[in-house]
Amino acid sequence: MRNYIISPLASRDLDEIFNYFSSRSIDAGEKFIEEFNRKCQNLVSFPNIGRKYEEI
């Protein structure tokens, strides 16, 4: 299984988002992190997934 790297700045942003969700519901915070990690792993497995927006 290949890994992905989250930059320090992105990690701080994720912590803030997690804290926001967790302040309302621990389950929501945990679900956010699980879904984020799942989507990142999906990108690692399928790096060319999705559409290209070269014209933008």
N, C-alpha and C positions, 0 to 999 in steps of 0.2 A: 504494500500500500504506500503510495506516495504521499508526501506531506505538503503543507502550504505554510507560508510565513505571514504573520500579521505584523505590520509595522507598529512601532511603539505609539505613534499618533493614533492609528486606527484602533489599537488596543485600548487606549484611554477613551476614545469615543464609544467603543463597545461597552466598556465599564459603565459609562454614564447612561447608555441606553438600558443596560441590564438593571442598573440601580433604579431608573425610572419605572420600568415594568415591575420590578420586585417590590417597590414601595406600595404598589397597588395589589400585587399578587405574586407570591413566590413562584407559583406554578407558571405564571405568564413569563416571568424572568427566565426560568429554566427552559421553557419552551422556546423562547427567543434564541437562547444560546444553542440549544440543540438544533434548531432549524438553520441557524447561521452556519454552524459547523457542517451540517449535512449538505447545504448548498455549496460551501467552499470545497468539500470533498468531491462533490459532483463536478465542479469546475476542474479539479485536479484530474479526475478520471476522464473527463470529456472536454478538453480545453477549447475545442472549436464549436461547442454547442452554442446555439443562439444565432441571432442575426448580426450582420455587419452593418455598421452605420458610417461607412467611409465618407459619405457625402456631407456629414455634419462637421 
